[in-house]
Amino acid sequence: MIRFEKVTKAYPGHPHPALDNISVDVEKGEFVFLVGSSGSGKSTFLRLVLREYRPSSGRVYVAGKEINRLASWKVPRLRRDIGTVFQDFRLLPNKTVTENVAFALQVIGKSRKEIKDLVPETLEMVGLSGKGDRMPDELSGGEQQRVAVARAFVNRPMILIADEPTGNLDPTTSVGIMKLLDRINRTGTTVVMATHDSGIVDQMRKRVIELENGHVVRDQAQGVYGHQN
Amino acid sequence: MQLRYVYSELGQGLRRNLSMHLAVVLTLFVSLTLVGIGVLFNQQASKAADHWGNQLQITVYLCRTNDSSAVCPNAVTDAQKTEISQVVQDNPEVDDFHFESSEQALDKARELYGDELFSGDNPAITAEDMPQTIWITLQDPEQYEGITSAVQGLDGVSKVRDMREQVAPILESINMLQWVALGTAGFLVFAALLLVANTIRLAAFARRKEIGIMRLVGASTLYIALPFLLEALVTALIGVALAVGALWGFMYFGIAELSQNRLKFVPWIGWDEFWLAAGAVAILGPLLTLLPTLVLTRKYLKV
């Protein structure tokens, strides 16, 4: 589903590349944690998947497409196959929960009928049924992140990318979000999650890819956060 | 694509940035009006030049029957005309020349003063009242004395008129007005472009969160840029409408009034020329806002 072949990404003005000749293969339906300290290359990895950047060298395949060669005008279509969740939720403050989730469908041209069916169904799945008319600032952090997950998943993408989704949440709430991501993963969606949260990684026992200074230093099938000697 | 969303975004965008949009509309209004006036003056200048001849021309009036001039006992004969044209043709100062018959002169006069004087059973002016003329184009506008004196004494020549003295100041002022209008318009067009650029920057900044989300969920570039383009189009259309209105006022209260009641000797521009200027303004206005919007949305809203 996601394949990096000898990918290097260097930013202009930086002496060391953010990613240095890494090769990674993520299968369809996998759940992968991306761990490593700040500046290790996690965000660059995710941005390459989203085709916000092109690699300096090497090849990146996402959902069967080689994205180096993907024309700019085809990028929006690629992103419809990828849901994204961030640490800071990124909800529109002047729209209700329902409108926030519906927005993702509106802007890609879904019909009103589809929106009417999909939005309540997804809100129910993330555990927010009955809260569709609330504004984001009336919700707790965990609930806001659930809205963000609903927005990312409402289009049933093949891949869900989560960049520190529990970074702003307390441990109990984080567990709820992780359960939700696990459920989404069980529907067949590939989940890639960058995180600093060792507790969560240790608990979930999923594949762990650890980055350090742009290199893959560990790729473990049922890993934990820290090094295991 | 959901047009409802695009329209509501358009309305929101226009309201949110009302003062900037007003600034764009007003700048466009003034600059487009000046462009239109420049175009009108330009046509006025060429119309006047067509009628009077340009600054290189002098006119030789030939004798007609009952000519008031003392040197004209009779109307010019064909032999005299041949001789005069020979002299004109041989003169090195002459670039080109042509005859204008009495009928052609009458047509010109009719165009200028309207039909009433020339129609009916007993018209006030007929072709016989109009002199035949030779219009001479000079090689060099400074060198006209040779040809003037050569033709002046010939039989059949009533008088030689160097229209440059009367026409040049009028043509010059029209030309100057044209350049003043177009020059000022140039500055204002530049100001309008900068204002449009700033408006888009502000609008993109105000909507950066929505735009970021739109990009993430895979909205197409056109979909993201469309509200901006529509905003640009709406401001342009309002600016164009105001400018065309102002030009209409200029024509109706300025030119039409002048041409009907005063300054009848000048061939004035009419509504054909107005529509041409309005067309130029209607094309230029949207271009002025849409082009920078296209360029800048590509820059600020890149996927």
Interface residues (C-beta under 8 A of the other chain):
Chain A: L50 S72 W73 V75 P76 R77 L78 R79 R80 D81 I82 T84 R90 L92 F103 A104 Q106 V107 I108 G109 R112 R151 N155
Chain B: M1 Q2 Y5 K209 E210 G212 I213 M214 R215 L216 V217 G218 A219 S220 T221 Y223 I224 V303
